[in-house]
């Protein structure tokens, strides 16, 4: 790998991860100031992002955008990927933000790396590597510190927020695994675009996504646009472009820029305060990424928000 490619890879990966972090903070602002529901915002985000990604896939001049539906088995994998994985991941992530804050939700979602290591160990019937065992311990300790904030006699973090945060991490694992049988045949943009569109359509039926909530103004629509273009379609495209240059191992580690971005922006823009114990919990969980990502990165690269 030459220096120029390495720089491009780092640039694209950092840009994608920062886009995800910015998206989370924008979502928190919309929840706090406009009272939006996580289900409605998830549906709108997925629908619009899906359309953008499919447009990108169509303009790339590759495979037919509708070709995947002519393959029965691939179509079934796509539906499972959209509903059981992508929809679960997208909704629970925004719900975790709604019930806690963007930084906490993003850090908890980073536990997907440890969860993936556990899943692979069970699947292949092999013990965890020593570093992965340490990572598991750090993950438990970090989650405990975030949940209690140093008061070990009670749970300071909303139980709902904690559960949704852990489910979002599980969602990343599920949709990463479900995407593997089809993504190499049809491409990331096309598969994720249809997954977003299908998942958003199903959720939109329940949340009545076509009905605009009251009180939305120019700022709200601008932030929704940022979430769709910068945080989802843009973040996805940039991150995967970076993976092409530097590979999934380094990209996964650089992905730690996402929770760092969310934490800094939450503090500076939304004035979210974090205690030393919480920050220590953040650090412990992020350390698990460095310890867990490398052994499994080639098999199951970390997926985006």
N, C-alpha and C positions, 0 to 999 in steps of 0.2 A: 504494500500500500504506500503510495507516494504521499508527500506532505500536503499537497493540494487537496487530494481526495480526503485525507484525514481531517483537514480543516473544514471542508464542506460537510463531512459527516457530523462533526461536532456542532457546527452552526445549525444544521437542519434539526438535529436531535434536540439541542437546547431550545430552539424556536418552538418545536412541537410541544415539549414538556412545559415551557412557559405558557404556551397557549392554553393547555389544560388547566394550569394553575390559575390563570386569569379568568377562565370560564367559571371555575368554582367560586371565586370571589364575586363575580358578577351575579351568579345565582344567589349567593347569600344576600347581596344587596337587594335583589328583587324580592326575596322572601321577607326581608325585614322591613322594606319601605313600601312595598305594593301588595303585600299579603298574598302573593301568588301561591298556588298549590303545586307541590312537587310533581304530582301526576300530570297536571296540565302542561307545565314547563317541559317535562320529559317528553311528552307526546309531540309538542311543537318542535322541540330540539331535534328529535329523531326524524320527524317527517321532513323538515327543511334540510337537515344535514344529509339525509338519504338522497334527496333530489339533487343536491349539489354534487355528492360523490358519484352518482350515476351519470350526471352530466360530464364529470371529469372522465369517467370510464368510457363514455360514448365518444368523447373528443380525442381519446388516446389512440383510436383507430385499431384497437385490439379485437377481442372476441365480441360477438353480438351481445348487447345488453340483456336481451330476453332469451338467449340461448340456454341459460341454466335451467329454465323451466321446461325445456324439452328433454331433459334427463331426469327421469323419475326419482332415482336414488339421490342425485344431487339436490333436487328440489326438496326432498324430505329433510336432508341435512341442513339446507338453508333455512327452512321453517323452524327446525329445532334450534339452530344457531340464533335465529332472530328472537324467538320467544323465550326459550329456556336459558339462554346465555346473555345476549346483548340487551334485551329488555330488562332482565333482572338486574344486570350491572348498572345500566343507565338510571333506572328508577331508584334503586336503593342508594346509589351515590348521591343523587339530589335530595332524597329523603333524609339521608344522614346529615347533609348540609343544613336542611331545614330544621332539624332537631338538635343540631350542635353548632358547628361553624365549618367554613370551607377548609381551614387548615387541618382540623381534627379529622374530618371526613376523608381528606386526601391522604393523610398519614395512615389512617386505619386501612384504607384501600391498598396501601403499599404492602400489607400483609399477604397479598395474593402471591408474592414470590415464595414465602414460606409455605403457604398452602399448596402451591404447585409442587414444591419439593416433597412434601408429605404424600401427595397423590401419586407422584412418580415412584416414590419408594414403595408404596403399597402395590401399585400396578406391576412393577417389575420384581416385587418380593425381594427387595434389597434393603439393607439397613441404611439409615441416614449417615452421610459422611460426618466426621467429627465437627467440621465447621457448620454443617447444617443443624446438628444437634445444639450447638451453641446459639445459632440463629433462632431456633425455636424457643430456647429459654429467654433470649432477649426479647422476642416478640411477646411472650406472655408477660414478662416484667414490664415492658413498655406499655402494653395495653392496660395493665393493672394501674400503672402510675397515671395514665391519662384518665382512666375511669374514676379514680379516687382523688386525684389532685393532692395527694399527700395525706389525706384524712382516711386512714385505712379502716375506719369504723363505718364508713358509708360510701355510697356511689355518688360522686359529684356530677359526673357526666350523665345526661339523660339516658336512661336505659334504652329508650327507643332509638336514640342517636347511635348508641354503641352497637345495638343489634343490626341496624341498617348499615353501619360502617363495615361490620364483619361480613354481612351478606353481599355488600358491593365487592369486597375482596374475593369472596367465593364466586360471584358472578363473572369476574375477570377470568378466573381459572376455568369455569365452565364454558364460557364463550370462546376462549382461546382453544380449548380442546375440541369443541364442536366445529370450529372453523377449519381445522387442519385438513380434513378429508377433501374439502372443496376449494380452499383458498389458493392452493398451488395450481389448480386447473383453470380457475376463472379470474384470479387476481384479487388483491386486497380491496381496491376501490370498488369493484363491482359487487363482491360478496358483502362487504360492510355496508355499501350503499343500499342494497336490497334488504339487508338485515335491519338497518335503521328504518327504512321505509315501512317494512312489514310490521316490525315491532311498534313503531309509532302509530301506524294505522289501527292496530288492535287496541293499544292503550287509548288512542284518541276517541274510539267509540265509547269507552267507559267514562272518560273525562270530558267529553264533548269539546274537543280541541278547537272546533270551529267557532265556539262562543268566546269572544274576547272578554276577559275579566274587566270589571269596572275600574276606572281610575288610571288606566295606562296612558302615559304621555310619551312625548318624544324621547325622553331619557330612557324609559322602559323599553321602547322598541329598539333603540340603539343598543342597549345592553343585550337584548335578545339576539340581535344581529351579531354582536361580538361572540356570544355563546355559540351560535351556529357556525359562523364563518371562521373565527379565530380559534375557538376552543374545541370544536368538534371536527368539521371538515378540514380546516387548516391544520390543526394540531395533529390529526391523523396523517394527513398527507406529508407534512414536514417530517414527522417522526419516522415514518417508514422510509422516506427518502434517505434519512440519516442512517437507518439500518443497512441500506444497500451499500453505503460507503464504509461504515466502520463495524458492521456486524451486530447481532443481537446482544452479545455479552456487554460490550462497552455502552451500547445504547441503553440497556436496562439500567446500568449504573448512572449514566448521565440523566436518566429519567427522574432521579432524585431531585432535580431542579424543580419538578412540579410541586411537591409539598413545600419546598423552600419558598417558591414564588407565592404560593397560597398563604403561607404563614406571614411573610413580610408584607404582602398587600393587605391582608386582613388587619394587621396591626397599624399600618400607615393610613389606609383609606377608611376602613370600617371601625378603627379604634378598638379592635378586639384585643383583650388583654390575656396574656398567658403567664401562669406562674412558673417558677423554676422547676417544679416537679413535673408539670406538663411538658415543658421544653425538654427535660431529661427523657421523658417517655417518648417524645418525638425522635430524639437522637437514637435511642435504643432500637426503635422500630426501623429507622432508616439504616442503621448498622446491619440489620438483618438482610437488607437488599444486597449489600456488599458481600455478605457471607453466603447467601443462598443463590444469588443470580447466576454466578458462573457455572456451577455444576450442571444446571438444567437449561441454561440459556439456549443451547443449540437445539434442544429437543422442543422446548416450549417457550419461545421468546415472550417477554412481557407484552401484554396488549394495552391499548390506550383506553382512556376513559370513554 
